[in-house]
Amino acid sequence: MRKLAVSGALALVLAASAAAAKAPAPADTVLRGGTILTVDAKDRVVQAMAIRGGRIVALGSDKAIRAFIGKRTKVIDLAGRTATPGMIDAHAHMLEGGIDEVANLQLGEASSVADFLARVKARVAELPPGAWVTGSGWNESRIAEHRPPSLAELDAVSGGHPVALGNTTGHYTLVNSAVLKLAGVDAKTPDPEGGRFDKDASGALNGVLYDSAQDVLDKLVPPVDAATRAKGLTHVIEGALSEGLTGFKDPRTGRLQWDVYAAAAKQAPLNVHVCTLTFAQTDMTAARAAVDDYRQRKRELAAMKGRNLDVCGVKIFLDGSGAGRTAWVYKPFETDASHANPGTGFPMMGTDVYRQMVDLFTKEGMPIGTHAIGDRAIDTVVDAYADALKKYPKQGLRHSLIHANLPTEHAIDVMADLQKKYDAGYPEAQAEFLWFLGDALAAGWGPERSQKMMPYATYVKRGIVYSDGSDYPVTPYAPRYGLWSSVAREPDGDRFGKAPFGTAEAVDIHTAMKSHTIWAARQLFLEKETGSLEVGKLADVAIWDRNPYAVPTASLKDMRCMMTLFGGKVVFTRK
């Protein structure tokens, strides 16, 4: 009997030892009791997730993940809510927009010319005599008259102050007569290359400066101070986290902007992944300087590892905007009362210079993002990429087409070929344009071209990977709007009905989610670290009040982010 008792006790000890050996180490954090959309290769859906050391160590059912809960494990009860990968914006001027929000008059909600002018007049009353009135965000799609104030109307409320008010696209600015005088611009001043001093039907200046014509403001408008720049970055990162954003690519960051990011990262790791592009400008001297700047940033980053900041390439502007009718197109834009002779837009530089830039950066092994909206500009870009990569074959540079609003069949063919051969030629689009700039775009493109804008469904059929973003502050950075717009393709206004862009190029929510997570992560060169919820990856997570895979399309834009985790750390909680 004693022998049997000893044998039984030994068996229990061995069983306990085996169980202990198989039991996983406790997790730091466990999410359970909800729906988790992994957006992995199989788009799996699970109930729970375990996190240790900032990374995902297990995914599965509530029962399976229970084994990872220890005495010190923080358990987050999803309570039926849905977790997704943290959202990533592949193209957003976050620092610029954050500074703008804390420093300037915001005109995004101006609903009529009278409302617009009232907001300017109120700002004038707050300022000392002669101070600049700077603002941004006005959007003719949201203004009842579909136009900004006239020069005379703006002058009437300016009170002698110089006034400069940027359109939401960033491609044109409304100024008053005081600014035109300070800039030395009159009706006889020739237009600069890549820009236009706009005029009314009588040939008189109307106060709108398009694209490079805005450069006259650079030496006139007082810059914001360092404290305001730092405040703007803090403000916009906090806002991004509240909308489930855990990463973004900030293009066109000059040395001043880079220094703001670098200073913040040196103090403490950023709570978002930030990837920047240095700006090439429009000539080869500046392009060579951009190569030096890129390399200098890389050297600075070597001392800042783990700070969630990177430089991911160089930005080139090739054309203007669709809403401003300055994008470079084959067929003239549509005319209306505010655009008597819009023409076919224009390139920001000669195509020979552009090709030299692409050759230079490709040879140097630097990723390129080219702003190209019109069909003619997009054709120019894909052909330049193809030629450069043929001369200097390099894998994985992921040259991109920023915006790519109106690609031709030829451009789509070349994109598909570039992605297969070189891991390059990726559209970085903004579905939110269809919503926020909707009526202005539909008015300029006309009905035929509008139907072909942002051909997401065609990309999917052709096996073309694309990423999505906001181009903030052009449109709001909240990714819920981009998810909804990708599926609905509805404009904000109703000037041309609810479907000027049609639905043939719409995608389902699963595809839209990829374009805002794992496909966007690729364009930040972070797809092995984030963008999907998989074992070994960083626990960058957004928790929502609803399941985007299960709600009606119209409900997507009203999603609320309830909590955001970055590297396993809770960085936002909605109160």
C-alpha positions as CSV (number, residue, x, y, z in Angstrom):
1,M,0.0,0.0,0.0
2,R,2.8,2.4,1.0
3,K,4.5,1.6,-2.4
4,L,1.3,2.5,-4.2
5,A,0.9,5.7,-2.3
6,V,4.4,6.8,-3.1
7,S,3.9,6.0,-6.8
8,G,0.6,8.0,-6.8
9,A,2.3,11.0,-5.1
10,L,5.2,10.8,-7.6
11,A,2.7,10.7,-10.5
12,L,1.0,13.9,-9.2
13,V,4.4,15.6,-8.8
14,L,5.4,14.7,-12.4
15,A,2.1,15.8,-13.8
16,A,2.3,19.1,-11.9
17,S,5.9,19.6,-13.2
18,A,4.8,18.9,-16.8
19,A,1.9,21.3,-16.5
20,A,4.2,23.9,-15.1
21,A,6.7,23.4,-17.9
22,K,3.9,23.9,-20.5
23,A,2.3,26.9,-18.8
24,P,3.4,30.2,-20.5
25,A,5.0,33.0,-18.7
26,P,2.4,35.6,-17.6
27,A,1.7,38.3,-20.0
28,D,2.0,42.0,-19.1
29,T,-1.4,42.7,-20.7
30,V,-4.3,40.6,-21.9
31,L,-7.1,41.8,-24.1
32,R,-10.2,39.5,-23.9
33,G,-13.9,39.4,-24.2
34,G,-14.4,41.0,-27.6
35,T,-13.6,40.7,-31.3
36,I,-10.0,41.1,-32.5
37,L,-9.5,41.7,-36.3
38,T,-5.9,40.6,-36.9
39,V,-5.7,41.8,-40.6
40,D,-3.1,39.1,-41.1
41,A,-2.7,37.2,-44.4
42,K,-5.9,35.2,-43.6
43,D,-7.7,38.1,-42.0
44,R,-8.4,36.0,-38.9
45,V,-10.8,37.0,-36.2
46,V,-10.0,36.0,-32.6
47,Q,-11.3,36.8,-29.1
48,A,-8.2,37.5,-27.1
49,M,-4.6,38.6,-27.2
50,A,-1.6,38.4,-24.8
51,I,1.2,41.0,-24.8
52,R,4.6,40.8,-23.2
53,G,7.5,43.3,-23.5
54,G,5.4,45.4,-25.9
55,R,4.9,42.6,-28.4
56,I,2.1,40.1,-29.1
57,V,2.9,36.7,-27.7
58,A,-0.4,34.9,-28.3
59,L,-3.8,35.2,-30.1
60,G,-6.8,33.0,-29.7
61,S,-9.9,32.3,-27.8
62,D,-10.6,33.7,-24.3
63,K,-10.1,30.2,-22.9
64,A,-6.7,29.7,-24.6
65,I,-5.4,33.2,-23.6
66,R,-6.5,32.7,-20.0
67,A,-3.3,30.8,-19.4
68,F,-1.3,34.0,-19.9
69,I,-3.0,35.8,-17.0
70,G,-0.8,36.0,-13.9
71,K,-1.0,38.0,-10.7
72,R,0.4,41.1,-12.2
73,T,-1.2,40.9,-15.7
74,K,-3.3,43.9,-16.7
75,V,-6.5,42.5,-18.1
76,I,-8.4,44.7,-20.5
77,D,-12.0,43.6,-20.9
78,L,-13.1,44.5,-24.4
79,A,-16.7,44.1,-23.2
80,G,-17.8,43.1,-26.7
81,R,-15.9,45.9,-28.4
82,T,-13.5,45.4,-31.4
83,A,-9.8,45.7,-31.6
84,T,-7.9,46.3,-34.8
85,P,-4.3,47.0,-35.7
86,G,-3.4,50.6,-35.0
87,M,-4.2,52.7,-38.0
88,I,-1.4,54.1,-40.2
89,D,-1.7,57.2,-42.4
90,A,0.7,56.9,-45.4
91,H,0.5,60.6,-46.2
92,A,-0.3,63.3,-43.6
93,H,1.4,66.6,-42.9
94,M,0.9,66.1,-39.2
95,L,3.4,68.6,-37.8
96,E,2.3,71.3,-40.2
97,G,-1.3,70.7,-39.4
98,G,-0.8,70.5,-35.7
99,I,1.0,73.9,-35.7
100,D,-1.7,75.3,-37.9
101,E,-4.4,74.2,-35.5
102,V,-2.8,75.9,-32.5
103,A,-1.6,79.0,-34.2
104,N,-4.0,80.0,-37.0
105,L,-7.6,80.9,-37.7
106,Q,-9.5,77.7,-38.7
107,L,-11.9,78.2,-41.6
108,G,-12.9,74.6,-42.3
109,E,-16.4,75.1,-41.0
110,A,-17.1,78.3,-42.9
111,S,-20.4,77.5,-44.6
112,S,-20.9,80.7,-46.7
113,V,-19.0,83.7,-47.9
114,A,-20.8,85.8,-45.2
115,D,-19.7,83.2,-42.5
116,F,-16.2,83.2,-43.9
117,L,-15.9,87.0,-43.7
118,A,-17.5,87.1,-40.2
119,R,-14.8,84.8,-38.9
120,V,-12.0,86.9,-40.5
121,K,-13.6,90.1,-39.0
122,A,-13.7,88.6,-35.6
123,R,-10.1,87.6,-35.7
124,V,-9.1,91.1,-36.9
125,A,-10.8,92.5,-33.8
126,E,-8.6,90.4,-31.6
127,L,-5.3,91.5,-33.0
128,P,-3.1,94.6,-32.6
129,P,-3.0,97.1,-35.5
130,G,-1.0,95.8,-38.5
131,A,-0.6,92.2,-37.2
132,W,-1.0,89.4,-39.8
133,V,-4.2,87.5,-40.0
134,T,-3.3,83.9,-41.0
135,G,-5.7,81.1,-41.4
136,S,-6.4,77.9,-43.3
137,G,-8.9,75.2,-44.1
138,W,-11.5,77.0,-46.2
139,N,-13.1,74.6,-48.6
140,E,-15.3,75.7,-51.5
141,S,-17.1,72.4,-51.4
142,R,-18.5,73.5,-48.0
143,I,-19.2,77.1,-48.9
144,A,-22.7,77.7,-50.2
145,E,-21.5,79.9,-53.1
146,H,-18.7,77.4,-54.0
147,R,-16.2,80.2,-53.9
148,P,-14.1,82.2,-51.4
149,P,-14.7,85.9,-50.8
150,S,-13.7,88.2,-53.6
151,L,-10.7,90.5,-53.1
152,A,-13.0,93.5,-52.5
153,E,-15.1,91.5,-49.9
154,L,-11.9,90.5,-48.1
155,D,-10.5,94.0,-48.1
156,A,-13.7,95.3,-46.6
157,V,-13.2,93.3,-43.4
158,S,-9.4,93.4,-43.2
159,G,-9.1,96.6,-41.2
160,G,-5.7,97.4,-42.7
161,H,-4.2,94.0,-41.6
162,P,-2.4,91.8,-44.1
163,V,-4.5,88.6,-44.6
164,A,-3.3,85.2,-45.9
165,L,-5.8,82.3,-45.7
166,G,-4.8,78.9,-47.1
167,N,-7.3,76.6,-48.9
168,T,-7.7,73.2,-47.3
169,T,-5.7,71.6,-50.1
170,G,-2.6,73.7,-49.4
171,H,-2.3,74.4,-53.1
172,Y,-3.8,77.9,-53.1
173,T,-4.1,80.9,-50.7
174,L,-6.5,83.8,-50.6
175,V,-4.8,87.1,-49.7
176,N,-6.0,90.7,-49.5
177,S,-4.7,93.8,-51.3
178,A,-2.3,94.6,-48.4
179,V,-0.5,91.4,-49.0
180,L,-0.3,91.8,-52.8
181,K,1.2,95.3,-52.2
182,L,3.8,93.9,-49.8
183,A,4.7,91.2,-52.2
184,G,4.9,93.6,-55.1
185,V,2.4,91.7,-57.2
186,D,0.1,93.4,-59.6
187,A,-1.9,92.5,-62.7
188,K,1.2,92.7,-64.9
189,T,3.4,90.5,-62.7
190,P,4.2,87.3,-64.7
191,D,3.2,84.0,-63.3
192,P,6.0,81.9,-61.8
193,E,6.8,78.5,-63.2
194,G,4.5,76.0,-61.5
195,G,2.1,78.6,-60.3
196,R,-0.4,81.4,-61.1
197,F,-1.5,84.8,-59.7
198,D,-5.2,84.3,-60.5
199,K,-7.4,86.9,-62.2
200,D,-11.1,87.5,-62.7
201,A,-12.8,87.7,-66.0
202,S,-11.8,91.3,-66.4
203,G,-8.1,90.5,-66.0
204,A,-7.8,92.0,-62.5
205,L,-6.2,90.1,-59.6
206,N,-8.7,88.2,-57.4
207,G,-6.3,87.5,-54.5
208,V,-5.9,83.8,-55.1
209,L,-2.3,82.5,-55.3
210,Y,-1.9,79.1,-56.9
211,D,0.9,76.6,-56.1
212,S,4.3,78.2,-56.5
213,A,2.8,81.7,-56.6
214,Q,2.3,81.2,-52.9
215,D,6.1,81.4,-52.5
216,V,5.9,85.2,-52.3
217,L,4.5,84.7,-48.8
218,D,7.5,82.9,-47.5
219,K,9.5,86.0,-46.6
220,L,6.4,88.0,-45.6
221,V,4.4,85.9,-43.1
222,P,6.0,85.9,-39.7
223,P,7.1,82.4,-38.7
224,V,5.8,80.7,-35.5
225,D,8.2,80.3,-32.6
226,A,9.8,77.1,-31.4
227,A,7.4,76.8,-28.4
228,T,4.4,76.9,-30.8
229,R,6.0,74.3,-33.1
230,A,6.6,71.9,-30.1
231,K,3.0,72.5,-28.9
232,G,1.7,71.8,-32.4
233,L,3.5,68.4,-32.4
234,T,2.2,67.4,-29.0
235,H,-1.3,68.5,-29.9
236,V,-1.5,66.5,-33.1
237,I,0.0,63.3,-31.7
238,E,-2.5,63.4,-28.9
239,G,-5.3,63.9,-31.4
240,A,-4.0,61.1,-33.6
241,L,-4.0,58.6,-30.8
242,S,-7.5,59.5,-29.9
243,E,-8.5,58.4,-33.4
244,G,-6.6,55.1,-33.3
245,L,-3.6,56.3,-35.3
246,T,-0.3,54.7,-34.3
247,G,1.8,55.7,-37.3
248,F,2.1,58.2,-40.2
249,K,4.4,59.3,-42.9
250,D,4.9,63.1,-42.8
251,P,6.1,64.3,-46.3
252,R,7.8,67.5,-47.2
253,T,9.6,67.9,-43.9
254,G,12.4,70.5,-44.2
255,R,15.2,70.9,-41.8
256,L,13.1,73.1,-39.5
257,Q,10.3,70.5,-39.2
258,W,12.8,67.6,-38.9
259,D,14.4,69.4,-35.9
260,V,11.0,69.6,-34.2
261,Y,10.5,65.8,-34.5
262,A,14.1,65.1,-33.5
263,A,14.0,67.3,-30.5
264,A,10.9,65.6,-29.2
265,A,12.3,62.1,-29.9
266,K,15.5,62.9,-28.0
267,Q,13.4,63.7,-24.9
268,A,11.4,60.5,-25.0
269,P,10.4,57.9,-27.5
270,L,7.5,59.1,-29.6
271,N,4.1,57.5,-29.0
272,V,3.6,57.0,-32.7
273,H,5.7,55.7,-35.6
274,V,6.8,58.7,-37.6
275,C,8.4,58.4,-41.0
276,T,9.5,61.6,-42.7
277,L,10.4,62.6,-46.3
278,T,12.9,65.3,-47.1
279,F,11.9,67.8,-49.7
280,A,13.6,67.9,-53.1
281,Q,12.1,71.2,-54.4
282,T,12.3,71.9,-58.2
283,D,16.0,72.0,-59.3
284,M,19.0,69.7,-59.3
285,T,21.0,71.9,-56.9
286,A,18.2,71.5,-54.3
287,A,17.9,67.8,-55.2
288,R,21.6,67.2,-54.4
289,A,21.1,69.1,-51.2
290,A,18.2,66.7,-50.4
291,V,20.6,63.7,-50.8
292,D,22.9,65.3,-48.2
293,D,20.0,66.1,-45.9
294,Y,18.7,62.5,-46.1
295,R,22.1,61.1,-45.2
296,Q,22.4,63.6,-42.3
297,R,19.1,62.6,-40.9
298,K,20.2,59.0,-41.1
299,R,23.3,59.8,-39.1
300,E,21.3,61.6,-36.5
301,L,18.9,58.7,-36.2
302,A,21.8,56.3,-35.4
303,A,22.0,58.0,-32.0
304,M,18.2,57.8,-31.5
305,K,17.4,54.1,-32.0
306,G,14.1,53.1,-30.5
307,R,12.7,56.6,-30.6
308,N,10.1,55.7,-33.3
309,L,11.4,58.2,-35.8
310,D,12.8,57.6,-39.2
311,V,13.4,59.2,-42.6
312,C,11.9,57.1,-45.4
313,G,12.9,59.0,-48.5
314,V,12.5,62.2,-50.5
315,K,9.4,64.1,-51.7
316,I,9.0,65.6,-55.2
317,F,6.1,67.8,-56.3
318,L,5.2,67.3,-60.0
319,D,1.9,69.0,-60.3
320,G,-0.8,70.9,-58.4
321,S,-4.3,70.0,-57.2
322,G,-7.6,68.7,-58.6
323,A,-9.8,71.1,-56.6
324,G,-7.6,74.0,-57.6
325,R,-7.6,72.8,-61.3
326,T,-3.8,73.0,-61.4
327,A,-3.1,69.2,-61.6
328,W,-1.4,68.4,-64.9
329,V,-3.9,66.7,-67.2
330,Y,-4.3,65.8,-70.9
331,K,-7.8,67.2,-71.3
332,P,-8.8,70.7,-70.0
333,F,-10.6,71.0,-66.7
334,E,-14.3,71.9,-66.7
335,T,-15.1,75.6,-66.7
336,D,-17.6,77.4,-64.4
337,A,-18.2,80.9,-63.0
338,S,-15.1,80.8,-60.8
339,H,-12.9,79.1,-63.4
340,A,-13.4,80.8,-66.7
341,N,-10.3,79.2,-68.4
342,P,-8.7,76.6,-66.1
343,G,-6.7,74.9,-68.9
344,T,-4.8,71.7,-68.4
345,G,-2.8,72.5,-65.2
346,F,1.0,72.5,-65.3
347,P,4.0,70.7,-64.0
348,M,6.1,72.2,-61.2
349,M,9.3,71.7,-63.2
350,G,10.5,70.6,-66.6
351,T,10.1,66.8,-67.2
352,D,13.8,66.6,-68.0
353,V,14.6,68.0,-64.5
354,Y,12.1,65.6,-62.9
355,R,13.7,62.6,-64.7
356,Q,17.2,63.7,-63.6
357,M,15.9,63.8,-60.0
358,V,14.4,60.4,-60.2
359,D,17.6,59.0,-61.6
360,L,19.7,60.7,-58.9
361,F,17.6,59.4,-56.0
362,T,17.3,55.9,-57.4
363,K,21.0,55.6,-58.0
364,E,21.6,56.8,-54.4
365,G,19.2,54.2,-53.1
366,M,16.7,56.7,-51.8
367,P,12.9,56.0,-51.8
368,I,10.9,58.6,-53.7
369,G,7.4,59.8,-53.2
370,T,6.1,62.0,-56.1
371,H,3.1,64.2,-55.8
372,A,1.1,63.5,-59.0
373,I,-2.6,64.0,-59.3
374,G,-3.4,64.5,-63.0
375,D,-3.3,61.8,-65.6
376,R,-0.5,63.4,-67.5
377,A,1.6,63.8,-64.3
378,I,1.0,60.2,-63.3
379,D,2.1,58.9,-66.7
380,T,5.3,61.0,-66.4
381,V,6.0,59.6,-62.9
382,V,5.6,55.9,-63.7
383,D,7.6,56.1,-66.9
384,A,10.4,57.9,-65.0
385,Y,10.4,55.3,-62.3
386,A,10.5,52.5,-64.8
387,D,13.4,54.0,-66.7
388,A,15.4,54.8,-63.6
389,L,14.9,51.3,-62.1
390,K,15.9,49.8,-65.4
391,K,19.2,51.8,-65.4
392,Y,19.8,51.3,-61.6
393,P,18.0,48.1,-60.7
394,K,17.2,48.1,-57.0
395,Q,14.7,46.1,-55.0
396,G,12.6,47.5,-52.2
397,L,12.8,51.3,-52.7
398,R,9.0,51.4,-52.9
399,H,8.9,54.5,-55.0
400,S,5.4,55.8,-54.6
401,L,2.8,58.0,-56.4
402,I,1.4,60.4,-53.9
403,H,-2.4,60.9,-54.5
404,A,-2.5,59.3,-57.9
405,N,-6.0,60.6,-58.4
406,L,-6.5,59.9,-62.1
407,P,-4.2,57.1,-63.4
408,T,-4.5,56.1,-67.0
409,E,-4.6,52.4,-68.2
410,H,-0.9,52.8,-69.1
411,A,-0.1,54.0,-65.6
412,I,-1.9,51.1,-64.0
413,D,-0.1,48.7,-66.3
414,V,3.3,50.2,-65.3
415,M,2.4,50.2,-61.6
416,A,1.6,46.5,-61.7
417,D,4.8,45.8,-63.5
418,L,7.0,47.9,-61.1
419,Q,5.5,46.3,-58.0
420,K,6.3,42.8,-59.4
421,K,9.8,43.6,-60.7
422,Y,11.2,46.1,-58.2
423,D,8.8,46.4,-55.2
424,A,8.1,49.9,-56.4
425,G,5.3,52.0,-58.0
426,Y,2.8,52.1,-55.1
427,P,-0.2,54.5,-55.1
428,E,-0.5,56.4,-51.8
429,A,-4.1,57.6,-52.1
430,Q,-6.6,59.5,-50.0
431,A,-10.2,58.2,-50.2
432,E,-11.2,61.1,-48.0
433,F,-10.7,63.5,-51.0
434,L,-13.9,61.9,-52.4
435,W,-15.8,63.0,-49.3
436,F,-14.2,66.2,-48.1
437,L,-13.2,67.8,-51.5
438,G,-16.0,66.0,-53.3
439,D,-18.0,68.7,-55.0
440,A,-14.9,70.8,-55.8
441,L,-13.3,67.7,-57.5
442,A,-16.4,66.6,-59.3
443,A,-16.8,70.2,-60.7
444,G,-13.3,70.3,-62.0
445,W,-13.0,66.7,-63.4
446,G,-16.4,66.6,-64.9
447,P,-18.7,63.5,-64.9
448,E,-16.5,61.2,-67.1
449,R,-13.2,61.6,-65.3
450,S,-14.9,61.6,-61.8
451,Q,-16.0,58.0,-62.3
452,K,-12.4,57.0,-62.8
453,M,-10.9,58.8,-59.9
454,M,-9.1,56.7,-57.3
455,P,-9.7,53.3,-59.0
456,Y,-9.3,51.1,-55.9
457,A,-11.3,48.2,-57.3
458,T,-9.2,48.2,-60.4
459,Y,-6.0,48.1,-58.2
460,V,-7.4,45.1,-56.4
461,K,-8.2,43.3,-59.6
462,R,-4.8,44.0,-61.0
463,G,-3.0,42.8,-57.8
464,I,-1.7,46.4,-57.1
465,V,-1.1,47.1,-53.5
466,Y,-2.1,50.7,-52.5
467,S,-2.1,52.6,-49.2
468,D,-4.5,55.1,-47.9
469,G,-4.3,58.3,-45.8
470,S,-5.7,61.7,-45.2
471,D,-3.2,64.3,-46.5
472,Y,-4.1,66.1,-43.3
473,P,-4.6,69.0,-42.9
474,V,-6.2,68.8,-46.4
475,T,-8.8,66.4,-44.9
476,P,-9.2,65.3,-41.2
477,Y,-6.8,62.6,-40.1
478,A,-9.4,60.4,-38.5
479,P,-9.0,57.1,-40.4
480,R,-12.7,56.2,-39.9
481,Y,-13.5,58.8,-42.6
482,G,-11.0,57.1,-45.0
483,L,-12.5,53.6,-44.3
484,W,-16.0,54.9,-45.0
485,S,-15.0,56.9,-48.1
486,S,-13.2,53.8,-49.6
487,V,-16.5,51.9,-49.4
488,A,-19.1,54.6,-49.9
489,R,-17.4,57.1,-52.3
490,E,-19.9,59.9,-51.3
491,P,-19.1,63.6,-51.4
492,D,-19.8,65.9,-48.5
493,G,-22.1,68.1,-50.5
494,D,-24.9,67.3,-53.0
495,R,-24.1,69.7,-55.8
496,F,-23.7,66.7,-58.1
497,G,-25.8,64.2,-56.2
498,K,-24.5,61.5,-53.9
499,A,-22.6,59.5,-56.4
500,P,-20.5,61.7,-58.8
501,F,-17.7,59.3,-58.4
502,G,-19.8,56.2,-58.8
503,T,-19.4,52.9,-56.9
504,A,-17.6,50.8,-59.5
505,E,-14.3,51.6,-58.0
506,A,-15.4,51.1,-54.4
507,V,-13.9,48.3,-52.3
508,D,-15.2,46.4,-49.3
509,I,-14.3,47.1,-45.7
510,H,-11.8,44.3,-45.5
511,T,-9.7,45.9,-48.3
512,A,-10.2,49.4,-46.9
513,M,-8.9,48.1,-43.6
514,K,-5.7,46.7,-45.2
515,S,-5.1,50.0,-47.0
516,H,-5.1,51.8,-43.6
517,T,-3.0,49.2,-41.7
518,I,-0.7,46.5,-43.2
519,W,-0.5,48.1,-46.7
520,A,0.2,51.5,-45.2
521,A,2.8,50.0,-42.9
522,R,4.7,48.8,-46.0
523,Q,5.1,52.4,-47.2
524,L,6.7,53.2,-43.8
525,F,8.9,50.1,-44.2
526,L,7.4,48.8,-41.0
527,E,5.3,45.8,-42.1
528,K,7.4,43.3,-40.2
529,E,6.8,45.3,-37.0
530,T,3.3,46.6,-37.2
531,G,0.2,46.9,-39.4
532,S,-1.4,43.6,-38.4
533,L,-1.9,41.8,-35.1
534,E,0.4,38.8,-35.2
535,V,2.7,37.0,-32.8
536,G,6.0,38.7,-32.6
537,K,4.8,42.1,-33.8
538,L,4.4,45.2,-31.8
539,A,1.2,45.5,-29.9
540,D,-0.1,48.6,-31.7
541,V,-3.8,48.4,-31.2
542,A,-6.9,50.5,-31.6
543,I,-10.1,49.5,-29.7
544,W,-13.4,50.7,-31.2
545,D,-17.0,51.0,-30.1
546,R,-18.2,48.8,-33.0
547,N,-17.0,46.1,-35.4
548,P,-16.2,47.7,-38.8
549,Y,-16.6,44.4,-40.5
550,A,-20.2,44.0,-39.2
551,V,-21.8,47.5,-39.3
552,P,-23.6,49.2,-42.1
553,T,-21.3,51.3,-44.4
554,A,-22.8,54.6,-43.2
555,S,-21.8,53.7,-39.6
556,L,-18.1,53.5,-40.4
557,K,-17.6,57.3,-40.3
558,D,-19.1,57.4,-36.8
559,M,-16.8,54.9,-35.2
560,R,-15.3,56.0,-31.9
561,C,-11.9,54.9,-30.8
562,M,-12.2,53.9,-27.1
563,M,-8.6,53.0,-26.4
564,T,-5.2,53.0,-28.2
565,L,-2.2,50.9,-27.3
566,F,1.3,51.6,-28.7
567,G,3.9,48.9,-28.1
568,G,1.6,47.4,-25.5
569,K,1.3,50.6,-23.6
570,V,-2.1,52.3,-23.2
571,V,-1.6,55.8,-24.7
572,F,-5.2,56.9,-25.0
573,T,-8.4,56.1,-23.1
574,R,-11.7,57.8,-23.9
575,K,-13.3,59.1,-20.8
